[in-house]
Amino acid sequence: MADRDTHLDLIRELVKGNADAYRQHCEQLDEKGWDELGLVVGAAFFLAARQRQLAFSSTADIIRFVADTRADMAGTGFDLDPAVAEKLITATTTGDTSELDHLDPGLIVQSEMLLLWKLLRALSDDDMSQFLAEVDALAERWAAE
C-alpha cells in the first residue's frame, strides 16, 4: 500500500482553509514528489461528487453549483473554469468521461481540488477523517487496476 498521507492531508488542509498547513504540505510534496496526487484527488472528487449526486440531478443544478463555488472563491486568488468544472461533475455523475479526454491532467487536478473545497468544507473533522479513509481505500483499488 502506498503512503498517501501527505496527499490526504493536503486535501484536508485545503478544505478546512488552513492556508499555512496547506503551503507546508505543498512544500513537502515539492521535496517528496507529487506522484499519485492526481489519483488521490480524483478518488476524493469521485466520492464527494457521488455523495452529492442527487443535488446534481440536472445540468442547471451543476451550473448553479459551479457558479456558487466561483462566487464563494471571490477574493481568494483562486478561480475555476466553469466549463471544465461542469464537465468534471457531469463525468462523475454520469460515468461518461469522454469530455475530459482533451483536458490537461494538471487542470483536471487543480479544478477537482477547488471543487473539493466546496463539496467537503461542511464536513466535521470526524466525517473528514472517515471520508479520507474511504478516499485512500479507493485510490488503493484504482492503483491496483
N, C-alpha and C positions, 0 to 999 in steps of 0.2 A: 504494500500500500504506500503510495506516495505521500510525502509530507506537504499537505496543502494548507497548513495552519496559517501561514503568512497571508495567503490569498484570502482565506476565510476572514481573518482579522481585518484585512483591508476593506472587505465588503462591510463588516460590522462598523468600522470607523467612519466610512463614507456615509452609511445610512444614518448613523447616530449624530453626524455632523461634527465629529471631533477632528477639526482640521489639523491640529498638531500631531495627533496619533496617526492620522491618515498620511501626512507628509513623512512621518517616521517610517511607516510601513513601506511607502514608496521608495524611500532611501534604502531600506533593507532589500527590497526587490531589485533595485538597481545593482546592489552588490551580489546578491544570490542568483539573480536571473528571473525573468518573468515567465519562465516555462510554466505551462499549464494554466496560466491566468485565464486565457480565453475559455478553456474547458470549465473551470470553476465558475466563472462569471456566467457562461452560457447555461450551466446547470442551475445556478441561482435564479437567473432570469426565467428559464423554463418553468421552474417550480413556482416562482412568485406569480408569473402571468397565468399559469394554470389554476392557481388558487383563486385568482380574481376572474376566471373565465366567464362567469355569469354576468359580471359587470361589463364585459366586453362582448355582449351578445350582438351588437350591430356595428357597422362602420362608424356611425355617428357617435356611439359610445367610445370607440377607440380614439376618434378625432378629439372628442371632448376631454378625454383623459390626458392625451398628449398636450393639448392646449393648456389645461390646468397645470400640468407638470412644468411647462415652459414658463407660465405665469409665476409659479412658485419659485422658479430659479432666478427671476428678475433680480438684478443687483448682486448676484453671486459670482459673476465672471464666467459662469458656465452657460452653454446654450445647447440646444438639442435640435437637430434637423428633423422637422416634423414628418417629412415623407419617410425617412429612414425609421424613425420611432414607430410610425404607424405600420410599416411593413414588418418590423420585428414582432410587434404584438400580434398582428394578423397571422404571421407564420407560426407563432407559438400556439395560438388558439385553434388554428385550422389544420396544422401539420403540413401545410404547403410551403416549403422553403424556397421555391423556385425564384421568387422575387429578391432573394438575398444573394443569389449566386454571383452577381456582378458587383456586390459591395465590398469595399476594402475591409478585411478582417479587423484591423485596428479601429475603424469607425464603428463596426458592429460592437466590439467590446466596450468602447467608450460610451456608445449610446445605451447599451444594456446597463452599464454602471449608473448612468444618470437616471434611467427608468427605475432601477432598483432602489435608488434613493427615495423615490416617490412611493413605490409599491410596498416597501418594507418599513418605512420610518415610524409607523404606528405600533410596531411590534414591541412588546416588553422585552427586557433583557433575557428572561427565561424563554420566551417564544422565539427570540432571535437565535439563542443557542440551539434550540431544537431544530429550527429551520436550517441553520448552518450544518448541523449534523446530517440532515437529510440531503443537503447540497453535496457534502463530502461523499456520502454513500452513492449518490447518483453520478458524481464525477468519477468515482472509482469504477462504477459499472461501465460508463461510457469509455473510459480509458482502456478497459479490458476488451472492448468490442473491436 
